[in-house]
């Protein structure tokens, strides 16, 4: 299972990359602006994108088709499909709830879950470590 905090060179991550024939893209500060190096993995199937920091630790997981991903067990996150479910989950678990015009975000002590909607349909979930959450 892929989680925020997993190391890029962990056995689980290497197995995932090899199973889906995925490559890792290295990003460095070409313009010398003081940006840290980072790594990304983009996948069409499963519909995920992963971002790793300079220490090669996963900081962000973008899930473009939450229903498909959660059913296959690639990533674990609260399976909440409506704003009402997200509000209830945040309240019951003592999470800080943030809102935007088409999204809700639950901020916990370790990670944040950002849920995006198009109309009533959940279209994307982003899981971020607290260190990178805006």
C-alpha positions as CSV (number, residue, x, y, z in Angstrom):
1,X,0.0,0.0,0.0
2,X,1.3,3.4,-0.9
3,X,1.1,6.0,1.8
4,X,2.4,9.5,2.5
5,X,5.8,9.0,4.1
6,X,6.8,5.9,2.1
7,X,10.3,6.0,0.8
8,X,10.9,6.0,-3.0
9,X,13.4,3.1,-2.7
10,X,11.3,1.0,-0.3
11,X,10.5,-2.5,-1.4
12,X,6.7,-1.7,-1.7
13,X,7.4,1.3,-3.9
14,X,9.9,-0.5,-6.1
15,X,7.5,-3.3,-6.5
16,X,4.7,-0.9,-7.5
17,X,6.9,0.9,-10.0
18,X,8.0,-2.3,-11.6
19,X,4.5,-3.8,-11.7
20,X,3.1,-0.9,-13.6
21,X,6.3,-0.1,-15.6
22,X,6.5,3.4,-14.2
23,X,9.4,5.8,-14.3
24,X,10.5,8.4,-11.8
25,X,11.1,11.9,-12.9
26,X,13.8,13.9,-11.1
27,X,13.3,17.6,-10.7
28,X,16.2,19.9,-9.8
29,X,16.6,23.7,-9.4
30,X,17.7,24.6,-12.9
31,X,17.4,28.3,-12.3
32,X,19.2,28.3,-9.0
33,X,16.2,29.8,-7.2
34,X,16.8,27.8,-4.0
35,X,14.1,25.1,-4.8
36,X,14.7,21.7,-3.3
37,X,15.1,18.7,-5.5
38,X,12.0,16.5,-5.9
39,X,10.8,13.4,-7.7
40,X,7.5,12.5,-9.3
41,X,5.7,9.4,-10.6
42,X,2.8,9.8,-13.0
43,X,0.5,6.8,-13.7
44,X,-2.5,6.6,-16.0
45,X,-3.4,3.2,-14.7
46,X,-3.8,3.2,-11.8
47,X,-4.8,6.9,-12.0
48,X,-2.3,8.2,-9.5
49,X,0.5,10.8,-9.3
50,X,3.1,10.8,-6.5
51,X,5.4,13.5,-5.3
52,X,8.6,12.9,-3.3
53,X,10.8,15.4,-1.5
54,X,14.5,15.8,-1.6
55,X,14.8,12.9,1.0
56,X,12.8,10.7,-1.4
57,X,9.9,10.5,1.0
58,X,6.4,10.7,-0.5
59,X,4.7,14.0,0.5
60,X,1.7,14.0,-1.8
61,X,-0.5,11.5,-3.5
62,X,-3.0,12.7,-6.2
63,X,-5.8,10.3,-6.9
64,X,-7.6,11.1,-10.1
65,X,-10.3,8.4,-9.9
66,X,-10.9,7.8,-6.2
67,X,-13.5,5.1,-6.7
68,X,-11.2,3.0,-8.8
69,X,-8.2,3.4,-6.6
70,X,-9.8,2.7,-3.3
71,X,-11.3,-0.5,-4.6
72,X,-7.9,-1.9,-5.6
73,X,-6.1,-1.2,-2.3
74,X,-3.3,0.9,-3.8
75,X,-3.9,3.8,-1.4
76,X,-5.8,4.0,1.9
77,X,-7.9,7.1,2.6
78,X,-11.3,7.7,4.1
79,X,-13.9,6.7,1.5
80,X,-16.0,9.8,1.7
81,X,-18.1,10.6,-1.4
82,X,-20.1,13.6,-0.4
83,X,-19.5,16.9,1.4
84,X,-21.9,15.8,4.1
85,X,-19.9,12.6,4.7
86,X,-16.7,14.6,4.8
87,X,-18.2,17.1,7.3
88,X,-19.3,14.3,9.6
89,X,-16.0,12.5,9.4
90,X,-14.1,15.7,10.3
91,X,-16.4,16.4,13.3
92,X,-16.3,12.8,14.6
93,X,-12.5,12.6,14.3
94,X,-11.7,16.1,15.6
95,X,-10.2,17.2,12.3
96,X,-10.0,20.8,11.1
97,X,-12.3,21.2,8.1
98,X,-11.4,23.7,5.3
99,X,-13.7,24.6,2.5
100,X,-13.5,26.0,-1.0
101,X,-16.0,26.5,-3.8
102,X,-15.7,22.9,-5.1
103,X,-13.6,21.2,-2.4
104,X,-13.3,20.2,1.3
105,X,-10.1,19.4,3.2
106,X,-9.7,17.5,6.5
107,X,-6.5,18.5,8.3
108,X,-5.2,15.9,10.8
109,X,-2.1,15.8,12.9
110,X,-0.1,13.8,10.3
111,X,-1.8,14.3,7.0
112,X,-4.5,16.2,5.1
113,X,-7.2,14.7,2.8
114,X,-8.4,17.1,0.1
115,X,-11.6,16.1,-1.7
116,X,-12.5,17.8,-5.0
117,X,-16.0,17.7,-6.6
118,X,-17.5,18.5,-9.9
119,X,-21.1,19.1,-9.0
120,X,-22.0,16.3,-6.7
121,X,-19.4,13.9,-8.1
122,X,-16.1,13.2,-6.2
123,X,-13.4,13.6,-8.9
124,X,-10.1,13.8,-7.1
125,X,-8.6,13.1,-3.7
126,X,-5.2,14.5,-2.7
127,X,-3.4,13.2,0.4
128,X,-0.6,15.5,1.7
129,X,1.7,15.4,4.6
130,X,1.1,18.3,7.1
131,X,4.6,19.7,6.1
132,X,3.5,20.4,2.5
133,X,-0.2,21.2,2.9
134,X,-0.8,24.9,2.1
